[in-house]
Amino acid sequence: MISRRAVLAASVALGAVTTVLGRAALAKEERILQITSPRENHQPRVG
C-alpha cells in the first residue's frame, strides 16, 4: 500500500516539474515573440 507521505511527495514533485516546464515554455514563447515582433529598438533604420 502506498503511504500518504509518498503520495504527497509525488504530487509536490509533479507540481515542481510542471511549474519548471511551464516557465520554460513561457520563456521560450516570450523569446520567439521578441524575435518575430519588431520593437522600437529592433526596427531597421530607414535612410
mmCIF entry with sequence, helices, sheets and N, C-alpha, C, O atoms, coordinates in Angstrom:
data_MODEL
# 
_entry.id   MODEL 
# 
_entity.id                         1 
_entity.type                       polymer 
_entity.pdbx_number_of_molecules   1 
# 
_entity_poly.entity_id                      1 
_entity_poly.type                           'polypeptide(L)' 
_entity_poly.nstd_linkage                   no 
_entity_poly.nstd_monomer                   no 
_entity_poly.pdbx_seq_one_letter_code       MISRRAVLAASVALGAVTTVLGRAALAKEERILQITSPRENHQPRVG 
_entity_poly.pdbx_seq_one_letter_code_can   MISRRAVLAASVALGAVTTVLGRAALAKEERILQITSPRENHQPRVG 
_entity_poly.pdbx_strand_id                 A 
# 
loop_
_entity_poly_seq.entity_id 
_entity_poly_seq.num 
_entity_poly_seq.mon_id 
_entity_poly_seq.hetero 
1 1  MET n 
1 2  ILE n 
1 3  SER n 
1 4  ARG n 
1 5  ARG n 
1 6  ALA n 
1 7  VAL n 
1 8  LEU n 
1 9  ALA n 
1 10 ALA n 
1 11 SER n 
1 12 VAL n 
1 13 ALA n 
1 14 LEU n 
1 15 GLY n 
1 16 ALA n 
1 17 VAL n 
1 18 THR n 
1 19 THR n 
1 20 VAL n 
1 21 LEU n 
1 22 GLY n 
1 23 ARG n 
1 24 ALA n 
1 25 ALA n 
1 26 LEU n 
1 27 ALA n 
1 28 LYS n 
1 29 GLU n 
1 30 GLU n 
1 31 ARG n 
1 32 ILE n 
1 33 LEU n 
1 34 GLN n 
1 35 ILE n 
1 36 THR n 
1 37 SER n 
1 38 PRO n 
1 39 ARG n 
1 40 GLU n 
1 41 ASN n 
1 42 HIS n 
1 43 GLN n 
1 44 PRO n 
1 45 ARG n 
1 46 VAL n 
1 47 GLY n 
# 
_struct_asym.id          A 
_struct_asym.entity_id   1 
# 
loop_
_struct_conf.conf_type_id 
_struct_conf.id 
_struct_conf.pdbx_PDB_helix_id 
_struct_conf.beg_label_comp_id 
_struct_conf.beg_label_asym_id 
_struct_conf.beg_label_seq_id 
_struct_conf.pdbx_beg_PDB_ins_code 
_struct_conf.end_label_comp_id 
_struct_conf.end_label_asym_id 
_struct_conf.end_label_seq_id 
_struct_conf.pdbx_end_PDB_ins_code 
_struct_conf.beg_auth_comp_id 
_struct_conf.beg_auth_asym_id 
_struct_conf.beg_auth_seq_id 
_struct_conf.end_auth_comp_id 
_struct_conf.end_auth_asym_id 
_struct_conf.end_auth_seq_id 
_struct_conf.pdbx_PDB_helix_class 
_struct_conf.details 
_struct_conf.pdbx_PDB_helix_length 
HELX_P HELX_P1 AA1 ARG A 4  ? THR A 36 ? ARG A 4  THR A 36 1 ? 33 
HELX_P HELX_P2 AA2 GLU A 40 ? HIS A 42 ? GLU A 40 HIS A 42 5 ? 3  
# 
_struct_conf_type.id          HELX_P 
_struct_conf_type.criteria    ? 
_struct_conf_type.reference   ? 
# 
loop_
_atom_site.group_PDB 
_atom_site.id 
_atom_site.type_symbol 
_atom_site.label_atom_id 
_atom_site.label_alt_id 
_atom_site.label_comp_id 
_atom_site.label_asym_id 
_atom_site.label_entity_id 
_atom_site.label_seq_id 
_atom_site.pdbx_PDB_ins_code 
_atom_site.Cartn_x 
_atom_site.Cartn_y 
_atom_site.Cartn_z 
_atom_site.occupancy 
_atom_site.B_iso_or_equiv 
_atom_site.pdbx_formal_charge 
_atom_site.auth_seq_id 
_atom_site.auth_comp_id 
_atom_site.auth_asym_id 
_atom_site.auth_atom_id 
_atom_site.pdbx_PDB_model_num 
ATOM 1   N N  . MET A 1 1  ? 0.842  -1.205 0.000   1.00 0.00 ? 1  MET A N  1 
ATOM 2   C CA . MET A 1 1  ? 0.000  0.000  0.000   1.00 0.00 ? 1  MET A CA 1 
ATOM 3   C C  . MET A 1 1  ? 0.875  1.253  0.000   1.00 0.00 ? 1  MET A C  1 
ATOM 4   O O  . MET A 1 1  ? 1.890  1.312  0.694   1.00 0.00 ? 1  MET A O  1 
ATOM 5   N N  . ILE A 1 2  ? 0.479  2.235  -0.771  1.00 0.00 ? 2  ILE A N  1 
ATOM 6   C CA . ILE A 1 2  ? 1.241  3.477  -0.864  1.00 0.00 ? 2  ILE A CA 1 
ATOM 7   C C  . ILE A 1 2  ? 0.878  4.373  0.314   1.00 0.00 ? 2  ILE A C  1 
ATOM 8   O O  . ILE A 1 2  ? -0.297 4.600  0.602   1.00 0.00 ? 2  ILE A O  1 
ATOM 9   N N  . SER A 1 3  ? 1.898  4.873  0.983   1.00 0.00 ? 3  SER A N  1 
ATOM 10  C CA . SER A 1 3  ? 1.645  5.744  2.127   1.00 0.00 ? 3  SER A CA 1 
ATOM 11  C C  . SER A 1 3  ? 1.242  7.142  1.673   1.00 0.00 ? 3  SER A C  1 
ATOM 12  O O  . SER A 1 3  ? 1.538  7.557  0.553   1.00 0.00 ? 3  SER A O  1 
ATOM 13  N N  . ARG A 1 4  ? 0.572  7.849  2.550   1.00 0.00 ? 4  ARG A N  1 
ATOM 14  C CA . ARG A 1 4  ? 0.139  9.209  2.209   1.00 0.00 ? 4  ARG A CA 1 
ATOM 15  C C  . ARG A 1 4  ? 1.336  10.117 1.978   1.00 0.00 ? 4  ARG A C  1 
ATOM 16  O O  . ARG A 1 4  ? 1.296  11.027 1.150   1.00 0.00 ? 4  ARG A O  1 
ATOM 17  N N  . ARG A 1 5  ? 2.402  9.852  2.724   1.00 0.00 ? 5  ARG A N  1 
ATOM 18  C CA . ARG A 1 5  ? 3.607  10.673 2.584   1.00 0.00 ? 5  ARG A CA 1 
ATOM 19  C C  . ARG A 1 5  ? 4.192  10.525 1.182   1.00 0.00 ? 5  ARG A C  1 
ATOM 20  O O  . ARG A 1 5  ? 4.655  11.499 0.587   1.00 0.00 ? 5  ARG A O  1 
ATOM 21  N N  . ALA A 1 6  ? 4.166  9.296  0.661   1.00 0.00 ? 6  ALA A N  1 
ATOM 22  C CA . ALA A 1 6  ? 4.680  9.047  -0.690  1.00 0.00 ? 6  ALA A CA 1 
ATOM 23  C C  . ALA A 1 6  ? 3.825  9.757  -1.733  1.00 0.00 ? 6  ALA A C  1 
ATOM 24  O O  . ALA A 1 6  ? 4.344  10.323 -2.696  1.00 0.00 ? 6  ALA A O  1 
ATOM 25  N N  . VAL A 1 7  ? 2.510  9.720  -1.532  1.00 0.00 ? 7  VAL A N  1 
ATOM 26  C CA . VAL A 1 7  ? 1.598  10.392 -2.461  1.00 0.00 ? 7  VAL A CA 1 
ATOM 27  C C  . VAL A 1 7  ? 1.839  11.893 -2.425  1.00 0.00 ? 7  VAL A C  1 
ATOM 28  O O  . VAL A 1 7  ? 1.879  12.545 -3.469  1.00 0.00 ? 7  VAL A O  1 
ATOM 29  N N  . LEU A 1 8  ? 1.998  12.441 -1.229  1.00 0.00 ? 8  LEU A N  1 
ATOM 30  C CA . LEU A 1 8  ? 2.250  13.871 -1.070  1.00 0.00 ? 8  LEU A CA 1 
ATOM 31  C C  . LEU A 1 8  ? 3.562  14.260 -1.742  1.00 0.00 ? 8  LEU A C  1 
ATOM 32  O O  . LEU A 1 8  ? 3.632  15.261 -2.455  1.00 0.00 ? 8  LEU A O  1 
ATOM 33  N N  . ALA A 1 9  ? 4.597  13.462 -1.507  1.00 0.00 ? 9  ALA A N  1 
ATOM 34  C CA . ALA A 1 9  ? 5.895  13.746 -2.112  1.00 0.00 ? 9  ALA A CA 1 
ATOM 35  C C  . ALA A 1 9  ? 5.812  13.702 -3.636  1.00 0.00 ? 9  ALA A C  1 
ATOM 36  O O  . ALA A 1 9  ? 6.404  14.534 -4.324  1.00 0.00 ? 9  ALA A O  1 
ATOM 37  N N  . ALA A 1 10 ? 5.072  12.725 -4.150  1.00 0.00 ? 10 ALA A N  1 
ATOM 38  C CA . ALA A 1 10 ? 4.929  12.599 -5.599  1.00 0.00 ? 10 ALA A CA 1 
ATOM 39  C C  . ALA A 1 10 ? 4.184  13.794 -6.183  1.00 0.00 ? 10 ALA A C  1 
ATOM 40  O O  . ALA A 1 10 ? 4.562  14.307 -7.237  1.00 0.00 ? 10 ALA A O  1 
ATOM 41  N N  . SER A 1 11 ? 3.130  14.238 -5.507  1.00 0.00 ? 11 SER A N  1 
ATOM 42  C CA . SER A 1 11 ? 2.356  15.373 -6.021  1.00 0.00 ? 11 SER A CA 1 
ATOM 43  C C  . SER A 1 11 ? 3.168  16.661 -5.966  1.00 0.00 ? 11 SER A C  1 
ATOM 44  O O  . SER A 1 11 ? 3.079  17.493 -6.869  1.00 0.00 ? 11 SER A O  1 
ATOM 45  N N  . VAL A 1 12 ? 3.956  16.828 -4.911  1.00 0.00 ? 12 VAL A N  1 
ATOM 46  C CA . VAL A 1 12 ? 4.815  18.010 -4.798  1.00 0.00 ? 12 VAL A CA 1 
ATOM 47  C C  . VAL A 1 12 ? 5.861  18.005 -5.905  1.00 0.00 ? 12 VAL A C  1 
ATOM 48  O O  . VAL A 1 12 ? 6.116  19.031 -6.534  1.00 0.00 ? 12 VAL A O  1 
ATOM 49  N N  . ALA A 1 13 ? 6.464  16.840 -6.137  1.00 0.00 ? 13 ALA A N  1 
ATOM 50  C CA . ALA A 1 13 ? 7.471  16.726 -7.194  1.00 0.00 ? 13 ALA A CA 1 
ATOM 51  C C  . ALA A 1 13 ? 6.856  17.007 -8.560  1.00 0.00 ? 13 ALA A C  1 
ATOM 52  O O  . ALA A 1 13 ? 7.451  17.701 -9.385  1.00 0.00 ? 13 ALA A O  1 
ATOM 53  N N  . LEU A 1 14 ? 5.673  16.470 -8.794  1.00 0.00 ? 14 LEU A N  1 
ATOM 54  C CA . LEU A 1 14 ? 4.990  16.684 -10.068 1.00 0.00 ? 14 LEU A CA 1 
ATOM 55  C C  . LEU A 1 14 ? 4.661  18.160 -10.255 1.00 0.00 ? 14 LEU A C  1 
ATOM 56  O O  . LEU A 1 14 ? 4.814  18.703 -11.350 1.00 0.00 ? 14 LEU A O  1 
ATOM 57  N N  . GLY A 1 15 ? 4.213  18.803 -9.190  1.00 0.00 ? 15 GLY A N  1 
ATOM 58  C CA . GLY A 1 15 ? 3.913  20.232 -9.252  1.00 0.00 ? 15 GLY A CA 1 
ATOM 59  C C  . GLY A 1 15 ? 5.151  21.043 -9.577  1.00 0.00 ? 15 GLY A C  1 
ATOM 60  O O  . GLY A 1 15 ? 5.092  21.978 -10.375 1.00 0.00 ? 15 GLY A O  1 
ATOM 61  N N  . ALA A 1 16 ? 6.275  20.689 -8.963  1.00 0.00 ? 16 ALA A N  1 
ATOM 62  C CA . ALA A 1 16 ? 7.522  21.407 -9.218  1.00 0.00 ? 16 ALA A CA 1 
ATOM 63  C C  . ALA A 1 16 ? 7.958  21.238 -10.668 1.00 0.00 ? 16 ALA A C  1 
ATOM 64  O O  . ALA A 1 16 ? 8.385  22.196 -11.312 1.00 0.00 ? 16 ALA A O  1 
ATOM 65  N N  . VAL A 1 17 ? 7.848  20.021 -11.175 1.00 0.00 ? 17 VAL A N  1 
ATOM 66  C CA . VAL A 1 17 ? 8.247  19.743 -12.560 1.00 0.00 ? 17 VAL A CA 1 
ATOM 67  C C  . VAL A 1 17 ? 7.374  20.516 -13.541 1.00 0.00 ? 17 VAL A C  1 
ATOM 68  O O  . VAL A 1 17 ? 7.880  21.121 -14.487 1.00 0.00 ? 17 VAL A O  1 
ATOM 69  N N  . THR A 1 18 ? 6.058  20.495 -13.315 1.00 0.00 ? 18 THR A N  1 
ATOM 70  C CA . THR A 1 18 ? 5.161  21.203 -14.234 1.00 0.00 ? 18 THR A CA 1 
ATOM 71  C C  . THR A 1 18 ? 5.385  22.706 -14.171 1.00 0.00 ? 18 THR A C  1 
ATOM 72  O O  . THR A 1 18 ? 5.269  23.395 -15.184 1.00 0.00 ? 18 THR A O  1 
ATOM 73  N N  . THR A 1 19 ? 5.707  23.220 -12.984 1.00 0.00 ? 19 THR A N  1 
ATOM 74  C CA . THR A 1 19 ? 5.991  24.652 -12.844 1.00 0.00 ? 19 THR A CA 1 
ATOM 75  C C  . THR A 1 19 ? 7.232  25.022 -13.642 1.00 0.00 ? 19 THR A C  1 
ATOM 76  O O  . THR A 1 19 ? 7.239  26.009 -14.377 1.00 0.00 ? 19 THR A O  1 
ATOM 77  N N  . VAL A 1 20 ? 8.278  24.224 -13.491 1.00 0.00 ? 20 VAL A N  1 
ATOM 78  C CA . VAL A 1 20 ? 9.528  24.495 -14.207 1.00 0.00 ? 20 VAL A CA 1 
ATOM 79  C C  . VAL A 1 20 ? 9.313  24.408 -15.716 1.00 0.00 ? 20 VAL A C  1 
ATOM 80  O O  . VAL A 1 20 ? 9.766  25.273 -16.465 1.00 0.00 ? 20 VAL A O  1 
ATOM 81  N N  . LEU A 1 21 ? 8.617  23.355 -16.159 1.00 0.00 ? 21 LEU A N  1 
ATOM 82  C CA . LEU A 1 21 ? 8.359  23.193 -17.590 1.00 0.00 ? 21 LEU A CA 1 
ATOM 83  C C  . LEU A 1 21 ? 7.483  24.325 -18.118 1.00 0.00 ? 21 LEU A C  1 
ATOM 84  O O  . LEU A 1 21 ? 7.705  24.823 -19.222 1.00 0.00 ? 21 LEU A O  1 
ATOM 85  N N  . GLY A 1 22 ? 6.501  24.724 -17.339 1.00 0.00 ? 22 GLY A N  1 
ATOM 86  C CA . GLY A 1 22 ? 5.627  25.819 -17.740 1.00 0.00 ? 22 GLY A CA 1 
ATOM 87  C C  . GLY A 1 22 ? 6.389  27.115 -17.891 1.00 0.00 ? 22 GLY A C  1 
ATOM 88  O O  . GLY A 1 22 ? 6.183  27.862 -18.848 1.00 0.00 ? 22 GLY A O  1 
ATOM 89  N N  . ARG A 1 23 ? 7.275  27.382 -16.939 1.00 0.00 ? 23 ARG A N  1 
ATOM 90  C CA . ARG A 1 23 ? 8.082  28.604 -17.014 1.00 0.00 ? 23 ARG A CA 1 
ATOM 91  C C  . ARG A 1 23 ? 9.013  28.564 -18.211 1.00 0.00 ? 23 ARG A C  1 
ATOM 92  O O  . ARG A 1 23 ? 9.199  29.574 -18.890 1.00 0.00 ? 23 ARG A O  1 
ATOM 93  N N  . ALA A 1 24 ? 9.597  27.406 -18.474 1.00 0.00 ? 24 ALA A N  1 
ATOM 94  C CA . ALA A 1 24 ? 10.491 27.269 -19.627 1.00 0.00 ? 24 ALA A CA 1 
ATOM 95  C C  . ALA A 1 24 ? 9.726  27.515 -20.922 1.00 0.00 ? 24 ALA A C  1 
ATOM 96  O O  . ALA A 1 24 ? 10.223 28.184 -21.828 1.00 0.00 ? 24 ALA A O  1 
ATOM 97  N N  . ALA A 1 25 ? 8.516  26.972 -21.002 1.00 0.00 ? 25 ALA A N  1 
ATOM 98  C CA . ALA A 1 25 ? 7.695  27.167 -22.200 1.00 0.00 ? 25 ALA A CA 1 
ATOM 99  C C  . ALA A 1 25 ? 7.331  28.636 -22.372 1.00 0.00 ? 25 ALA A C  1 
ATOM 100 O O  . ALA A 1 25 ? 7.367  29.163 -23.484 1.00 0.00 ? 25 ALA A O  1 
ATOM 101 N N  . LEU A 1 26 ? 6.982  29.294 -21.271 1.00 0.00 ? 26 LEU A N  1 
ATOM 102 C CA . LEU A 1 26 ? 6.643  30.720 -21.332 1.00 0.00 ? 26 LEU A CA 1 
ATOM 103 C C  . LEU A 1 26 ? 7.846  31.544 -21.765 1.00 0.00 ? 26 LEU A C  1 
ATOM 104 O O  . LEU A 1 26 ? 7.722  32.456 -22.583 1.00 0.00 ? 26 LEU A O  1 
ATOM 105 N N  . ALA A 1 27 ? 9.010  31.219 -21.212 1.00 0.00 ? 27 ALA A N  1 
ATOM 106 C CA . ALA A 1 27 ? 10.221 31.960 -21.564 1.00 0.00 ? 27 ALA A CA 1 
ATOM 107 C C  . ALA A 1 27 ? 10.548 31.785 -23.041 1.00 0.00 ? 27 ALA A C  1 
ATOM 108 O O  . ALA A 1 27 ? 10.941 32.739 -23.713 1.00 0.00 ? 27 ALA A O  1 
ATOM 109 N N  . LYS A 1 28 ? 10.386 30.566 -23.546 1.00 0.00 ? 28 LYS A N  1 
ATOM 110 C CA . LYS A 1 28 ? 10.660 30.286 -24.955 1.00 0.00 ? 28 LYS A CA 1 
ATOM 111 C C  . LYS A 1 28 ? 9.685  31.065 -25.840 1.00 0.00 ? 28 LYS A C  1 
ATOM 112 O O  . LYS A 1 28 ? 10.077 31.631 -26.861 1.00 0.00 ? 28 LYS A O  1 
ATOM 113 N N  . GLU A 1 29 ? 8.408  31.088 -25.437 1.00 0.00 ? 29 GLU A N  1 
ATOM 114 C CA . GLU A 1 29 ? 7.393  31.813 -26.191 1.00 0.00 ? 29 GLU A CA 1 
ATOM 115 C C  . GLU A 1 29 ? 7.717  33.303 -26.216 1.00 0.00 ? 29 GLU A C  1 
ATOM 116 O O  . GLU A 1 29 ? 7.604  33.959 -27.252 1.00 0.00 ? 29 GLU A O  1 
ATOM 117 N N  . GLU A 1 30 ? 8.116  33.822 -25.073 1.00 0.00 ? 30 GLU A N  1 
ATOM 118 C CA . GLU A 1 30 ? 8.462  35.240 -24.960 1.00 0.00 ? 30 GLU A CA 1 
ATOM 119 C C  . GLU A 1 30 ? 9.619  35.576 -25.895 1.00 0.00 ? 30 GLU A C  1 
ATOM 120 O O  . GLU A 1 30 ? 9.610  36.608 -26.565 1.00 0.00 ? 30 GLU A O  1 
ATOM 121 N N  . ARG A 1 31 ? 10.625 34.682 -25.931 1.00 0.00 ? 31 ARG A N  1 
ATOM 122 C CA . ARG A 1 31 ? 11.792 34.898 -26.790 1.00 0.00 ? 31 ARG A CA 1 
ATOM 123 C C  . ARG A 1 31 ? 11.376 34.906 -28.262 1.00 0.00 ? 31 ARG A C  1 
ATOM 124 O O  . ARG A 1 31 ? 11.835 35.738 -29.044 1.00 0.00 ? 31 ARG A O  1 
ATOM 125 N N  . ILE A 1 32 ? 10.504 33.974 -28.623 1.00 0.00 ? 32 ILE A N  1 
ATOM 126 C CA . ILE A 1 32 ? 10.031 33.895 -30.009 1.00 0.00 ? 32 ILE A CA 1 
ATOM 127 C C  . ILE A 1 32 ? 9.265  35.162 -30.368 1.00 0.00 ? 32 ILE A C  1 
ATOM 128 O O  . ILE A 1 32 ? 9.435  35.706 -31.459 1.00 0.00 ? 32 ILE A O  1 
ATOM 129 N N  . LEU A 1 33 ? 8.425  35.631 -29.452 1.00 0.00 ? 33 LEU A N  1 
ATOM 130 C CA . LEU A 1 33 ? 7.657  36.854 -29.701 1.00 0.00 ? 33 LEU A CA 1 
ATOM 131 C C  . LEU A 1 33 ? 8.589  38.047 -29.880 1.00 0.00 ? 33 LEU A C  1 
ATOM 132 O O  . LEU A 1 33 ? 8.350  38.899 -30.736 1.00 0.00 ? 33 LEU A O  1 
ATOM 133 N N  . GLN A 1 34 ? 9.644  38.111 -29.083 1.00 0.00 ? 34 GLN A N  1 
ATOM 134 C CA . GLN A 1 34 ? 10.602 39.214 -29.191 1.00 0.00 ? 34 GLN A CA 1 
ATOM 135 C C  . GLN A 1 34 ? 11.294 39.194 -30.544 1.00 0.00 ? 34 GLN A C  1 
ATOM 136 O O  . GLN A 1 34 ? 11.562 40.245 -31.127 1.00 0.00 ? 34 GLN A O  1 
ATOM 137 N N  . ILE A 1 35 ? 11.582 38.000 -31.042 1.00 0.00 ? 35 ILE A N  1 
ATOM 138 C CA . ILE A 1 35 ? 12.269 37.887 -32.331 1.00 0.00 ? 35 ILE A CA 1 
ATOM 139 C C  . ILE A 1 35 ? 11.318 38.236 -33.477 1.00 0.00 ? 35 ILE A C  1 
ATOM 140 O O  . ILE A 1 35 ? 11.695 38.954 -34.403 1.00 0.00 ? 35 ILE A O  1 
ATOM 141 N N  . THR A 1 36 ? 10.085 37.726 -33.414 1.00 0.00 ? 36 THR A N  1 
ATOM 142 C CA . THR A 1 36 ? 9.170  37.889 -34.540 1.00 0.00 ? 36 THR A CA 1 
ATOM 143 C C  . THR A 1 36 ? 8.535  39.271 -34.601 1.00 0.00 ? 36 THR A C  1 
ATOM 144 O O  . THR A 1 36 ? 8.339  39.808 -35.691 1.00 0.00 ? 36 THR A O  1 
ATOM 145 N N  . SER A 1 37 ? 8.209  39.859 -33.447 1.00 0.00 ? 37 SER A N  1 
ATOM 146 C CA . SER A 1 37 ? 7.573  41.177 -33.465 1.00 0.00 ? 37 SER A CA 1 
ATOM 147 C C  . SER A 1 37 ? 8.621  42.261 -33.254 1.00 0.00 ? 37 SER A C  1 
ATOM 148 O O  . SER A 1 37 ? 9.263  42.301 -32.204 1.00 0.00 ? 37 SER A O  1 
ATOM 149 N N  . PRO A 1 38 ? 8.802  43.134 -34.227 1.00 0.00 ? 38 PRO A N  1 
ATOM 150 C CA . PRO A 1 38 ? 9.810  44.185 -34.077 1.00 0.00 ? 38 PRO A CA 1 
ATOM 151 C C  . PRO A 1 38 ? 9.385  45.221 -33.047 1.00 0.00 ? 38 PRO A C  1 
ATOM 152 O O  . PRO A 1 38 ? 8.272  45.744 -33.096 1.00 0.00 ? 38 PRO A O  1 
ATOM 153 N N  . ARG A 1 39 ? 10.269 45.505 -32.133 1.00 0.00 ? 39 ARG A N  1 
ATOM 154 C CA . ARG A 1 39 ? 10.017 46.558 -31.150 1.00 0.00 ? 39 ARG A CA 1 
ATOM 155 C C  . ARG A 1 39 ? 10.668 47.835 -31.659 1.00 0.00 ? 39 ARG A C  1 
ATOM 156 O O  . ARG A 1 39 ? 11.285 47.842 -32.724 1.00 0.00 ? 39 ARG A O  1 
ATOM 157 N N  . GLU A 1 40 ? 10.531 48.912 -30.901 1.00 0.00 ? 40 GLU A N  1 
ATOM 158 C CA . GLU A 1 40 ? 11.091 50.195 -31.340 1.00 0.00 ? 40 GLU A CA 1 
ATOM 159 C C  . GLU A 1 40 ? 12.599 50.103 -31.594 1.00 0.00 ? 40 GLU A C  1 
ATOM 160 O O  . GLU A 1 40 ? 13.100 50.604 -32.601 1.00 0.00 ? 40 GLU A O  1 
ATOM 161 N N  . ASN A 1 41 ? 13.303 49.464 -30.681 1.00 0.00 ? 41 ASN A N  1 
ATOM 162 C CA . ASN A 1 41 ? 14.762 49.411 -30.810 1.00 0.00 ? 41 ASN A CA 1 
ATOM 163 C C  . ASN A 1 41 ? 15.235 48.321 -31.772 1.00 0.00 ? 41 ASN A C  1 
ATOM 164 O O  . ASN A 1 41 ? 16.427 48.241 -32.069 1.00 0.00 ? 41 ASN A O  1 
ATOM 165 N N  . HIS A 1 42 ? 14.321 47.483 -32.262 1.00 0.00 ? 42 HIS A N  1 
ATOM 166 C CA . HIS A 1 42 ? 14.714 46.420 -33.184 1.00 0.00 ? 42 HIS A CA 1 
ATOM 167 C C  . HIS A 1 42 ? 14.377 46.750 -34.639 1.00 0.00 ? 42 HIS A C  1 
ATOM 168 O O  . HIS A 1 42 ? 14.752 46.017 -35.555 1.00 0.00 ? 42 HIS A O  1 
ATOM 169 N N  . GLN A 1 43 ? 13.671 47.854 -34.839 1.00 0.00 ? 43 GLN A N  1 
ATOM 170 C CA . GLN A 1 43 ? 13.272 48.186 -36.202 1.00 0.00 ? 43 GLN A CA 1 
ATOM 171 C C  . GLN A 1 43 ? 14.479 48.651 -37.013 1.00 0.00 ? 43 GLN A C  1 
ATOM 172 O O  . GLN A 1 43 ? 15.338 49.369 -36.500 1.00 0.00 ? 43 GLN A O  1 
ATOM 173 N N  . PRO A 1 44 ? 14.541 48.242 -38.272 1.00 0.00 ? 44 PRO A N  1 
ATOM 174 C CA . PRO A 1 44 ? 15.660 48.683 -39.120 1.00 0.00 ? 44 PRO A CA 1 
ATOM 175 C C  . PRO A 1 44 ? 15.575 50.173 -39.396 1.00 0.00 ? 44 PRO A C  1 
ATOM 176 O O  . PRO A 1 44 ? 14.491 50.731 -39.572 1.00 0.00 ? 44 PRO A O  1 
ATOM 177 N N  . ARG A 1 45 ? 16.735 50.804 -39.429 1.00 0.00 ? 45 ARG A N  1 
ATOM 178 C CA . ARG A 1 45 ? 16.775 52.242 -39.684 1.00 0.00 ? 45 ARG A CA 1 
ATOM 179 C C  . ARG A 1 45 ? 16.503 52.527 -41.151 1.00 0.00 ? 45 ARG A C  1 
ATOM 180 O O  . ARG A 1 45 ? 16.986 51.818 -42.034 1.00 0.00 ? 45 ARG A O  1 
ATOM 181 N N  . VAL A 1 46 ? 15.734 53.558 -41.397 1.00 0.00 ? 46 VAL A N  1 
ATOM 182 C CA . VAL A 1 46 ? 15.410 53.953 -42.767 1.00 0.00 ? 46 VAL A CA 1 
ATOM 183 C C  . VAL A 1 46 ? 16.197 55.211 -43.088 1.00 0.00 ? 46 VAL A C  1 
ATOM 184 O O  . VAL A 1 46 ? 16.196 56.168 -42.313 1.00 0.00 ? 46 VAL A O  1 
ATOM 185 N N  . GLY A 1 47 ? 16.880 55.207 -44.252 1.00 0.00 ? 47 GLY A N  1 
ATOM 186 C CA . GLY A 1 47 ? 17.646 56.378 -44.661 1.00 0.00 ? 47 GLY A CA 1 
ATOM 187 C C  . GLY A 1 47 ? 19.018 56.339 -44.090 1.00 0.00 ? 47 GLY A C  1 
ATOM 188 O O  . GLY A 1 47 ? 19.812 57.249 -44.328 1.00 0.00 ? 47 GLY A O  1 
# 
